[in-house]
Structures are given as C-alpha cells and as structure tokens.
C-alpha cells in the first residue's frame, strides 16, 4: 500500500466500507512500528501490519466489525507470545476504525494532503469513528473530541506539528487517545511515458509513499487500473508538465519517441532544481543528446545531474519488470540520501 489515505479515499468513493487497522503502540519486539496501517474490506486487504497470526486475528476482528456495521473505534491489546503463535515477545496495541460512507475527518485530512499541509490526527481510542476525531493543521481544526478534550488535544497536536513527533498512544484527561502526525508527501515523481517499462514502474511505485504524475500523449496507453497515488496526465504538450512540477521533483523520461525524450531532457536540465533526473537509454543515446543540447547553449556542467543509463548496477535483465525494480531501487537510494542530508526522518515524510 503506497499511501493509506489515498487508498481509503478511493475505497470510500467506490462505496466500499472498510476498517483501518493501525499499530497504535508497541512494547518490546514487534513486527511493525507505531503508525503502520492495514485497510480491510469485505473482500480485500491493503497493506500489512506484519503478517503472521497477529495479522490474521486483526483481519478477523475488522471483518466482524464490517458484518456488524460497527461505527465506533476500538483498541485491542495483543501480547506477541505463544498464544498468537509468534515469538517476538513484545506487545502491540491495535486501533480498529470503521470507515463507512461520508466521514468529515477523512475529507478534512484529504483536503490537507491535496494542499500540501501537514496535519495531526487525534483519535479517541474507544469512541465514535466520526465525532471522536480531531484533525489539526497549522491553519485550521476540524472535528471534535468533546468540549473537555478539544483544547488540550489541539495544543498537543500543534506541538507535534512544530517538531518531528511520532505516532503515540497516550492518556489525556483520563481518555485514551491515539495521536498521529500525517505529513505532506514531498516525494514527487514525474514519469514521462506509458509504454511497457512505464507501466511496470507505476506498478512498483504504487506500493510506495510517493506521488506520481504519469504523463503521455496517448490516452489509450494508460491501463484501466491506476494506483491511488498516481495522477494520469494525457498531455498534448508534455513539456508543460516539466514546468508544472515542484522543486525537488524526481523526473523519469522513457517515452516512445527519441525526439520527445530529447526535448524533455533539455527542458528538465534547464530547470536545475530537480532531486533526480533519469533518462532511459544507452551511453550512446546519452552522448548524442549531450552533444546536440550543448550546441543549443546548455552548459555542459548540467549533464552531471542526468542519470543515463538508469537503474542500480548489477541487474542485467532488460525485461520491463527488471528495469522497473532497478529504477525503483535507485529512486529509493537517492531519496534516502536526500532525506539524510536534510536531517528529516524517513518516517516523518512517508
């Protein structure tokens, strides 16, 4: 599951009831960290909280809530010992939240995500799945936990927004609350080309916490099923998507046309503010592009920011899936270095 919020909105818009299962807290050894989510529907599972018998039991509880049309959130405690057939030896608290139909908190959180704003979600661990939730951004507050809790919860949320706070289960005014920062995703990928490699790459990126703008002139090349974190752009002038991309974007160029590849390459290199630019092709293709683009006035130093051939070394296969794996690995490596250099934890921006 790439981004749980995208997945949840997509399910809601399709009229599918779901239960969000969240690792609210852990103690000792546990298969996944606090904040990990799995979305359970009547006939599907999105994401994982670590597998094994713990996940099996969590799915059963979630589906029982769906059958009963449960509306309230519920916190369940799971010791990870012999009774669960797991040898971790730790403790996990799981929060179960039914999402059925329109829910104000989901719209508020999705709106903050669209606008690129960080938010903190405060959830009553046992309470109404809609009313028992507060969504706090720097600019606004949506929802309510009740008159007694709203003010201290807002203050706590704003403190977390100002720092690098992690998800946590705590007690406030005698109530158990799950508090989770939901950071804006700044891993923006712009992919040009909906051919075989482009489609394989989108399948790989669909399970990662990133936002993909997928650009091609040919509407018929896009598959029917698109991952929730991917936006399709059928553009008659694809170069305009280069200009529209945010600073720090990750560009990938793999279109059906060498001439279009060259035009996009030049446009991207003129921006000089990308985090990564990968061009599919050989060293021969790279050198040919460099010669022609340099003759048109681009400084030769700019070519150092272009990766071509693309993908991590050591994967010789040329099958679309193999290339997609190699390129995805390279993107994650570049992303990890950027996050480390900026001093921001990966979890904060996932």
C-alpha beads as a LAMMPS data file, in Angstrom:
LAMMPS data file: protein, C-alpha beads

350 atoms
349 bonds

1 atom types
1 bond types

-500.0 500.0 xlo xhi
-500.0 500.0 ylo yhi
-500.0 500.0 zlo zhi

Masses

1 110.0

Atoms # bond

1 1 1 0.000 0.000 0.000
2 1 1 1.582 3.246 -1.134
3 1 1 -0.400 5.783 0.892
4 1 1 -3.188 4.684 3.193
5 1 1 -5.091 7.949 2.822
6 1 1 -5.246 7.695 -0.981
7 1 1 -6.392 4.088 -0.699
8 1 1 -9.046 4.917 1.869
9 1 1 -10.463 7.802 -0.175
10 1 1 -10.567 5.601 -3.271
11 1 1 -12.456 2.882 -1.398
12 1 1 -14.865 5.411 0.118
13 1 1 -15.555 6.977 -3.280
14 1 1 -16.255 3.496 -4.683
15 1 1 -18.802 2.885 -1.921
16 1 1 -16.744 0.202 -0.158
17 1 1 -16.899 0.030 3.625
18 1 1 -13.521 -0.526 5.285
19 1 1 -11.813 -0.819 8.627
20 1 1 -8.468 0.871 9.179
21 1 1 -6.219 -1.190 11.458
22 1 1 -3.400 0.880 12.951
23 1 1 -0.448 -0.147 15.096
24 1 1 -1.127 2.401 17.834
25 1 1 1.811 1.457 20.068
26 1 1 4.325 -1.303 20.662
27 1 1 6.430 -2.528 23.542
28 1 1 9.481 -4.719 23.127
29 1 1 9.975 -6.617 19.890
30 1 1 7.156 -6.192 17.352
31 1 1 6.816 -6.883 13.610
32 1 1 5.914 -3.284 12.659
33 1 1 6.301 0.170 14.189
34 1 1 3.612 2.504 15.531
35 1 1 1.706 4.214 12.740
36 1 1 1.715 1.205 10.400
37 1 1 -1.690 0.689 8.806
38 1 1 -3.676 -2.015 7.081
39 1 1 -7.051 -1.402 5.431
40 1 1 -9.514 -4.296 5.494
41 1 1 -12.606 -4.594 3.308
42 1 1 -15.064 -7.452 2.974
43 1 1 -13.020 -8.995 0.155
44 1 1 -9.643 -7.298 0.194
45 1 1 -6.585 -6.339 2.224
46 1 1 -4.455 -3.240 1.596
47 1 1 -1.112 -3.094 3.366
48 1 1 0.209 -5.210 6.216
49 1 1 0.832 -4.848 9.934
50 1 1 3.488 -7.558 9.875
51 1 1 1.826 -10.796 8.860
52 1 1 1.539 -13.934 10.948
53 1 1 -1.217 -14.802 13.372
54 1 1 -1.430 -11.232 14.671
55 1 1 -2.488 -10.024 11.238
56 1 1 -4.826 -12.995 10.800
57 1 1 -6.626 -12.122 14.035
58 1 1 -6.723 -8.421 13.157
59 1 1 -8.370 -9.179 9.799
60 1 1 -10.968 -11.347 11.535
61 1 1 -11.786 -8.595 14.053
62 1 1 -12.022 -5.985 11.285
63 1 1 -14.337 -8.140 9.183
64 1 1 -16.509 -8.836 12.201
65 1 1 -16.862 -5.062 12.619
66 1 1 -17.898 -4.803 8.971
67 1 1 -20.513 -7.538 9.359
68 1 1 -21.913 -5.862 12.494
69 1 1 -21.826 -2.398 10.872
70 1 1 -19.824 -1.193 13.855
71 1 1 -19.371 2.578 13.961
72 1 1 -17.008 3.129 16.866
73 1 1 -13.236 2.808 17.090
74 1 1 -11.844 0.102 19.351
75 1 1 -8.420 -0.573 20.848
76 1 1 -7.218 -4.177 21.196
77 1 1 -4.123 -5.378 23.082
78 1 1 -2.070 -8.283 21.707
79 1 1 0.826 -9.897 23.619
80 1 1 3.102 -11.435 20.976
81 1 1 3.734 -14.728 22.683
82 1 1 2.809 -18.370 22.360
83 1 1 -0.933 -17.688 22.325
84 1 1 -0.547 -15.894 18.997
85 1 1 1.999 -18.351 17.662
86 1 1 4.560 -15.535 17.399
87 1 1 7.976 -15.419 19.002
88 1 1 8.504 -11.634 19.041
89 1 1 7.770 -11.498 22.755
90 1 1 6.580 -7.907 22.639
91 1 1 3.220 -6.208 22.889
92 1 1 1.129 -4.486 20.232
93 1 1 -1.918 -2.257 20.642
94 1 1 -4.064 -2.157 17.501
95 1 1 -6.669 0.500 16.799
96 1 1 -9.667 -0.535 14.652
97 1 1 -11.602 2.260 12.922
98 1 1 -14.596 1.567 10.662
99 1 1 -14.936 3.912 7.676
100 1 1 -18.404 3.738 6.187
101 1 1 -19.772 6.365 3.827
102 1 1 -19.078 10.071 4.305
103 1 1 -16.810 10.936 7.202
104 1 1 -15.844 14.538 7.882
105 1 1 -12.402 13.708 9.253
106 1 1 -11.433 11.865 6.070
107 1 1 -12.429 14.815 3.895
108 1 1 -10.530 17.237 6.151
109 1 1 -7.397 15.101 6.093
110 1 1 -7.589 14.507 2.335
111 1 1 -8.016 18.261 1.821
112 1 1 -4.889 18.979 3.850
113 1 1 -2.990 16.408 1.790
114 1 1 -4.123 17.974 -1.510
115 1 1 -2.943 21.368 -0.301
116 1 1 0.419 20.006 0.830
117 1 1 -0.222 20.755 4.521
118 1 1 0.971 18.679 7.471
119 1 1 -1.700 17.552 9.907
120 1 1 -2.056 15.764 13.214
121 1 1 -4.977 13.384 13.755
122 1 1 -6.155 12.779 17.317
123 1 1 -8.457 9.767 17.715
124 1 1 -10.439 8.606 20.717
125 1 1 -9.213 5.034 21.131
126 1 1 -12.713 3.883 22.029
127 1 1 -15.394 6.107 20.598
128 1 1 -17.437 7.329 17.650
129 1 1 -15.441 6.824 14.464
130 1 1 -16.549 10.184 13.071
131 1 1 -17.180 12.510 16.024
132 1 1 -14.349 11.089 18.127
133 1 1 -11.637 12.528 15.905
134 1 1 -9.783 15.816 15.585
135 1 1 -7.784 16.857 12.503
136 1 1 -5.404 19.714 13.257
137 1 1 -3.273 21.683 10.793
138 1 1 -1.326 24.878 11.408
139 1 1 -4.191 26.826 9.890
140 1 1 -7.363 25.013 10.902
141 1 1 -9.098 22.444 13.114
142 1 1 -11.796 20.005 12.018
143 1 1 -13.851 17.641 14.132
144 1 1 -14.237 17.297 17.881
145 1 1 -13.369 15.002 20.767
146 1 1 -15.796 16.740 23.078
147 1 1 -15.618 20.027 24.952
148 1 1 -13.305 18.728 27.668
149 1 1 -10.678 17.325 25.297
150 1 1 -10.652 19.667 22.312
151 1 1 -8.441 22.402 23.719
152 1 1 -5.665 20.229 25.238
153 1 1 -5.753 17.971 22.160
154 1 1 -5.304 20.975 19.838
155 1 1 -2.362 22.220 21.912
156 1 1 -0.745 18.790 21.838
157 1 1 -1.287 18.494 18.077
158 1 1 0.245 21.897 17.361
159 1 1 3.293 20.970 19.445
160 1 1 3.749 17.862 17.296
161 1 1 3.308 19.875 14.093
162 1 1 6.181 22.113 15.129
163 1 1 8.569 19.191 15.575
164 1 1 9.237 15.637 14.458
165 1 1 6.755 13.903 16.746
166 1 1 5.989 10.231 16.175
167 1 1 2.637 8.416 16.457
168 1 1 1.775 7.636 20.071
169 1 1 -0.912 6.242 22.311
170 1 1 -1.449 8.376 25.407
171 1 1 -3.897 9.368 28.108
172 1 1 -5.378 12.864 28.190
173 1 1 -7.952 13.934 30.762
174 1 1 -8.448 10.258 31.596
175 1 1 -9.194 9.253 27.969
176 1 1 -7.029 7.007 25.794
177 1 1 -6.080 8.862 22.605
178 1 1 -4.088 7.869 19.551
179 1 1 -2.156 10.849 18.184
180 1 1 -0.627 10.621 14.719
181 1 1 1.219 13.214 12.632
182 1 1 0.299 12.880 8.939
183 1 1 2.950 14.686 6.964
184 1 1 2.588 16.028 3.453
185 1 1 4.256 13.729 0.936
186 1 1 7.132 15.556 -0.729
187 1 1 8.392 12.577 -2.762
188 1 1 7.042 13.815 -6.103
189 1 1 7.823 11.747 -9.199
190 1 1 7.049 12.880 -12.745
191 1 1 7.122 9.955 -15.161
192 1 1 7.002 10.538 -18.907
193 1 1 5.985 7.506 -20.939
194 1 1 3.214 4.904 -20.618
195 1 1 4.959 2.107 -22.501
196 1 1 5.894 -1.303 -21.095
197 1 1 8.586 -0.013 -18.738
198 1 1 6.467 2.931 -17.627
199 1 1 3.564 0.631 -16.750
200 1 1 5.845 -1.755 -14.843
201 1 1 7.362 1.181 -12.980
202 1 1 3.970 2.543 -11.962
203 1 1 3.044 -0.867 -10.554
204 1 1 6.185 -0.776 -8.396
205 1 1 5.732 2.841 -7.312
206 1 1 2.074 2.236 -6.482
207 1 1 3.121 0.483 -3.276
208 1 1 5.437 3.276 -2.101
209 1 1 4.773 6.534 -0.197
210 1 1 5.205 8.855 -3.170
211 1 1 3.082 10.936 -5.530
212 1 1 3.403 10.093 -9.227
213 1 1 2.360 12.299 -12.132
214 1 1 2.245 9.979 -15.152
215 1 1 2.407 11.771 -18.483
216 1 1 1.824 10.542 -22.036
217 1 1 0.235 11.937 -25.194
218 1 1 -1.537 8.634 -25.927
219 1 1 -4.617 8.103 -23.773
220 1 1 -5.002 4.510 -24.956
221 1 1 -1.655 3.524 -23.431
222 1 1 -2.758 4.050 -19.855
223 1 1 -4.145 0.934 -18.119
224 1 1 -7.659 0.860 -16.703
225 1 1 -6.486 0.315 -13.132
226 1 1 -4.360 3.169 -11.748
227 1 1 -2.806 3.094 -8.235
228 1 1 -4.310 5.654 -5.833
229 1 1 -1.049 7.635 -5.587
230 1 1 -0.789 8.121 -9.366
231 1 1 -2.303 11.001 -11.353
232 1 1 -2.620 10.422 -15.092
233 1 1 -1.990 13.378 -17.412
234 1 1 -2.787 12.909 -21.090
235 1 1 -0.915 15.923 -22.415
236 1 1 -0.645 17.264 -25.928
237 1 1 2.316 19.334 -24.713
238 1 1 4.067 17.081 -22.155
239 1 1 6.907 19.564 -21.688
240 1 1 4.467 21.773 -19.768
241 1 1 4.438 19.139 -17.018
242 1 1 8.157 19.753 -16.555
243 1 1 7.447 23.376 -15.741
244 1 1 4.495 22.486 -13.500
245 1 1 6.479 20.062 -11.323
246 1 1 7.548 21.243 -7.845
247 1 1 11.143 21.982 -6.951
248 1 1 12.893 18.827 -5.808
249 1 1 10.883 16.581 -8.131
250 1 1 12.164 13.235 -9.382
251 1 1 11.932 13.097 -13.192
252 1 1 11.914 9.946 -15.326
253 1 1 11.857 10.120 -19.115
254 1 1 11.021 6.964 -21.101
255 1 1 8.677 7.950 -23.919
256 1 1 8.036 6.266 -27.274
257 1 1 9.988 8.957 -29.142
258 1 1 13.715 9.826 -29.009
259 1 1 12.881 13.323 -30.232
260 1 1 10.424 13.797 -27.356
261 1 1 12.935 12.328 -24.917
262 1 1 15.494 14.877 -26.092
263 1 1 13.091 17.808 -25.785
264 1 1 12.092 16.770 -22.265
265 1 1 15.719 16.222 -21.301
266 1 1 16.655 19.741 -22.322
267 1 1 13.649 21.209 -20.529
268 1 1 14.418 19.352 -17.291
269 1 1 18.112 20.240 -17.336
270 1 1 17.277 23.911 -17.786
271 1 1 15.306 23.808 -14.516
272 1 1 18.331 22.717 -12.483
273 1 1 16.272 22.214 -9.304
274 1 1 15.358 18.534 -9.568
275 1 1 16.284 15.916 -6.994
276 1 1 16.797 13.277 -9.681
277 1 1 16.554 13.006 -13.453
278 1 1 16.733 9.595 -15.092
279 1 1 16.656 9.042 -18.854
280 1 1 16.120 5.547 -20.223
281 1 1 18.670 4.518 -22.827
282 1 1 22.283 3.672 -23.525
283 1 1 25.521 5.611 -23.101
284 1 1 25.402 6.207 -26.876
285 1 1 21.998 7.867 -26.559
286 1 1 23.275 9.987 -23.692
287 1 1 26.299 11.231 -25.604
288 1 1 24.193 12.094 -28.663
289 1 1 21.768 14.108 -26.531
290 1 1 24.602 15.887 -24.752
291 1 1 26.257 16.978 -27.994
292 1 1 23.086 18.356 -29.525
293 1 1 21.772 20.050 -26.378
294 1 1 25.147 21.618 -25.583
295 1 1 25.261 23.110 -29.089
296 1 1 21.960 24.817 -28.231
297 1 1 23.598 26.587 -25.301
298 1 1 23.104 24.451 -22.198
299 1 1 26.245 24.449 -20.002
300 1 1 27.995 21.075 -20.098
301 1 1 28.077 21.004 -16.277
302 1 1 24.306 20.446 -16.220
303 1 1 24.668 16.969 -17.698
304 1 1 26.182 15.719 -14.446
305 1 1 22.674 15.809 -12.953
306 1 1 21.337 13.384 -15.586
307 1 1 21.337 9.636 -14.898
308 1 1 21.559 7.587 -18.086
309 1 1 21.530 4.616 -18.251
310 1 1 19.105 4.371 -15.334
311 1 1 18.751 1.847 -12.531
312 1 1 21.075 0.404 -9.927
313 1 1 24.037 -1.515 -11.260
314 1 1 24.199 -5.291 -11.260
315 1 1 20.720 -6.111 -12.611
316 1 1 21.355 -7.240 -16.202
317 1 1 17.811 -8.139 -17.282
318 1 1 16.050 -5.955 -19.826
319 1 1 12.557 -7.145 -19.069
320 1 1 10.268 -4.218 -18.122
321 1 1 9.772 -5.606 -14.620
322 1 1 13.540 -5.961 -14.073
323 1 1 14.163 -2.400 -15.267
324 1 1 11.353 -1.143 -13.053
325 1 1 12.865 -2.837 -9.990
326 1 1 16.301 -1.402 -10.740
327 1 1 14.927 2.098 -11.276
328 1 1 12.729 1.958 -8.178
329 1 1 15.724 0.899 -6.102
330 1 1 17.730 3.810 -7.492
331 1 1 14.956 6.280 -6.698
332 1 1 14.790 4.975 -3.124
333 1 1 18.566 5.281 -2.752
334 1 1 18.548 8.878 -3.976
335 1 1 15.557 9.646 -1.791
336 1 1 17.223 8.152 1.302
337 1 1 20.368 10.228 0.734
338 1 1 18.318 13.396 0.331
339 1 1 16.332 12.709 3.495
340 1 1 19.526 12.010 5.462
341 1 1 21.171 15.168 4.123
342 1 1 18.182 17.276 5.164
343 1 1 18.100 15.767 8.629
344 1 1 14.472 14.657 8.275
345 1 1 13.459 11.173 9.336
346 1 1 12.072 8.940 6.621
347 1 1 9.057 8.177 8.778
348 1 1 8.217 11.866 9.083
349 1 1 7.826 12.261 5.333
350 1 1 6.326 8.904 4.478

Bonds

1 1 1 2
2 1 2 3
3 1 3 4
4 1 4 5
5 1 5 6
6 1 6 7
7 1 7 8
8 1 8 9
9 1 9 10
10 1 10 11
11 1 11 12
12 1 12 13
13 1 13 14
14 1 14 15
15 1 15 16
16 1 16 17
17 1 17 18
18 1 18 19
19 1 19 20
20 1 20 21
21 1 21 22
22 1 22 23
23 1 23 24
24 1 24 25
25 1 25 26
26 1 26 27
27 1 27 28
28 1 28 29
29 1 29 30
30 1 30 31
31 1 31 32
32 1 32 33
33 1 33 34
34 1 34 35
35 1 35 36
36 1 36 37
37 1 37 38
38 1 38 39
39 1 39 40
40 1 40 41
41 1 41 42
42 1 42 43
43 1 43 44
44 1 44 45
45 1 45 46
46 1 46 47
47 1 47 48
48 1 48 49
49 1 49 50
50 1 50 51
51 1 51 52
52 1 52 53
53 1 53 54
54 1 54 55
55 1 55 56
56 1 56 57
57 1 57 58
58 1 58 59
59 1 59 60
60 1 60 61
61 1 61 62
62 1 62 63
63 1 63 64
64 1 64 65
65 1 65 66
66 1 66 67
67 1 67 68
68 1 68 69
69 1 69 70
70 1 70 71
71 1 71 72
72 1 72 73
73 1 73 74
74 1 74 75
75 1 75 76
76 1 76 77
77 1 77 78
78 1 78 79
79 1 79 80
80 1 80 81
81 1 81 82
82 1 82 83
83 1 83 84
84 1 84 85
85 1 85 86
86 1 86 87
87 1 87 88
88 1 88 89
89 1 89 90
90 1 90 91
91 1 91 92
92 1 92 93
93 1 93 94
94 1 94 95
95 1 95 96
96 1 96 97
97 1 97 98
98 1 98 99
99 1 99 100
100 1 100 101
101 1 101 102
102 1 102 103
103 1 103 104
104 1 104 105
105 1 105 106
106 1 106 107
107 1 107 108
108 1 108 109
109 1 109 110
110 1 110 111
111 1 111 112
112 1 112 113
113 1 113 114
114 1 114 115
115 1 115 116
116 1 116 117
117 1 117 118
118 1 118 119
119 1 119 120
120 1 120 121
121 1 121 122
122 1 122 123
123 1 123 124
124 1 124 125
125 1 125 126
126 1 126 127
127 1 127 128
128 1 128 129
129 1 129 130
130 1 130 131
131 1 131 132
132 1 132 133
133 1 133 134
134 1 134 135
135 1 135 136
136 1 136 137
137 1 137 138
138 1 138 139
139 1 139 140
140 1 140 141
141 1 141 142
142 1 142 143
143 1 143 144
144 1 144 145
145 1 145 146
146 1 146 147
147 1 147 148
148 1 148 149
149 1 149 150
150 1 150 151
151 1 151 152
152 1 152 153
153 1 153 154
154 1 154 155
155 1 155 156
156 1 156 157
157 1 157 158
158 1 158 159
159 1 159 160
160 1 160 161
161 1 161 162
162 1 162 163
163 1 163 164
164 1 164 165
165 1 165 166
166 1 166 167
167 1 167 168
168 1 168 169
169 1 169 170
170 1 170 171
171 1 171 172
172 1 172 173
173 1 173 174
174 1 174 175
175 1 175 176
176 1 176 177
177 1 177 178
178 1 178 179
179 1 179 180
180 1 180 181
181 1 181 182
182 1 182 183
183 1 183 184
184 1 184 185
185 1 185 186
186 1 186 187
187 1 187 188
188 1 188 189
189 1 189 190
190 1 190 191
191 1 191 192
192 1 192 193
193 1 193 194
194 1 194 195
195 1 195 196
196 1 196 197
197 1 197 198
198 1 198 199
199 1 199 200
200 1 200 201
201 1 201 202
202 1 202 203
203 1 203 204
204 1 204 205
205 1 205 206
206 1 206 207
207 1 207 208
208 1 208 209
209 1 209 210
210 1 210 211
211 1 211 212
212 1 212 213
213 1 213 214
214 1 214 215
215 1 215 216
216 1 216 217
217 1 217 218
218 1 218 219
219 1 219 220
220 1 220 221
221 1 221 222
222 1 222 223
223 1 223 224
224 1 224 225
225 1 225 226
226 1 226 227
227 1 227 228
228 1 228 229
229 1 229 230
230 1 230 231
231 1 231 232
232 1 232 233
233 1 233 234
234 1 234 235
235 1 235 236
236 1 236 237
237 1 237 238
238 1 238 239
239 1 239 240
240 1 240 241
241 1 241 242
242 1 242 243
243 1 243 244
244 1 244 245
245 1 245 246
246 1 246 247
247 1 247 248
248 1 248 249
249 1 249 250
250 1 250 251
251 1 251 252
252 1 252 253
253 1 253 254
254 1 254 255
255 1 255 256
256 1 256 257
257 1 257 258
258 1 258 259
259 1 259 260
260 1 260 261
261 1 261 262
262 1 262 263
263 1 263 264
264 1 264 265
265 1 265 266
266 1 266 267
267 1 267 268
268 1 268 269
269 1 269 270
270 1 270 271
271 1 271 272
272 1 272 273
273 1 273 274
274 1 274 275
275 1 275 276
276 1 276 277
277 1 277 278
278 1 278 279
279 1 279 280
280 1 280 281
281 1 281 282
282 1 282 283
283 1 283 284
284 1 284 285
285 1 285 286
286 1 286 287
287 1 287 288
288 1 288 289
289 1 289 290
290 1 290 291
291 1 291 292
292 1 292 293
293 1 293 294
294 1 294 295
295 1 295 296
296 1 296 297
297 1 297 298
298 1 298 299
299 1 299 300
300 1 300 301
301 1 301 302
302 1 302 303
303 1 303 304
304 1 304 305
305 1 305 306
306 1 306 307
307 1 307 308
308 1 308 309
309 1 309 310
310 1 310 311
311 1 311 312
312 1 312 313
313 1 313 314
314 1 314 315
315 1 315 316
316 1 316 317
317 1 317 318
318 1 318 319
319 1 319 320
320 1 320 321
321 1 321 322
322 1 322 323
323 1 323 324
324 1 324 325
325 1 325 326
326 1 326 327
327 1 327 328
328 1 328 329
329 1 329 330
330 1 330 331
331 1 331 332
332 1 332 333
333 1 333 334
334 1 334 335
335 1 335 336
336 1 336 337
337 1 337 338
338 1 338 339
339 1 339 340
340 1 340 341
341 1 341 342
342 1 342 343
343 1 343 344
344 1 344 345
345 1 345 346
346 1 346 347
347 1 347 348
348 1 348 349
349 1 349 350
